[in-house]
Amino acid sequence: MQKLLSLISRCTECTAQLELGPRPVVSAHVQSKIVIIGQAPGSVVHKSGIPWGDKSGQNLRAWMGIDDNTFYNPQKIALIPMGFCYPGKGKSGDLPPTKQCAPLWHQKLLGKIDHLELVLLIGKYAQEYYLGDRLKRTLTDTVKNYKEYLPDYFVLPHPSPRNNIWQAKNEWYKKEVLPQLKTRVQSILKNT
C-alpha cells in the first residue's frame, strides 16, 4: 500500500487539466474498514493537503458521528476521492473531478484493503461511477433508496454547506438516513 500511495503522490496524469497543478490527496491503509469516496479536493484541501479538511469534512464527520482522530486514522477510514487533485473553479463552484483517477487508481487501492466493510459514496460522481444503471433518476431518489445499496455501499449527498437548502427540503434525510449511517459506522468501528 505504501508503494502505491507513494506512486499516486507523484502522479502527473492530469497536469494539463489542473488549474493549480497536481497535488493528489488520498489516504488509505491495508486495514481500512470504511472507504469514503467523494468528489475531489477543494481549494482549501489543495493548499493544506488534508483530505476533507474543510467545512464539508466537518459536516461529514458529524453525519458519521465520529471525531477527527477516528476520521483521520487510515487503519479505520480510507479517503479516496473520484479525482485526487483540485480540479479548479467553475462558474457555479468547483469543476467536476477529473475522469482519469478512478479508473487508474481506485481498483488498485481497493484491492489492497484486506477487510473493507463499507464504502460511502458521496455525491453524484461517486454514485454514477460505482452504481451505474442501479442509480435512480435523481440524487435525492438515490439517497432515499439507500437501503437498496447496502451492505456494500451507503449513498449520501455531498456534505457541502451549499447543500443546506437540499437538507432543509428533505427533512427525512436527517431523521431516517443519518441515524442509520451513524449506527452502521459505529458498529464497524467498535471492532477496530
Secondary structure by P-SEA (a helix, b strand, c coil): caaaaaaaaacccccccccccbbbbbbccccccbbbbbccccaaaaaaccccccaaaaaaaaaaccccccccccccbbbbcccccccccccccccccccccccccaaaaaaacccccbbbbccaaaaaacccccccccaaaaaaacccccccbbbbccccccaaaaaaaccccccccaaaaaaaaaaaaaac
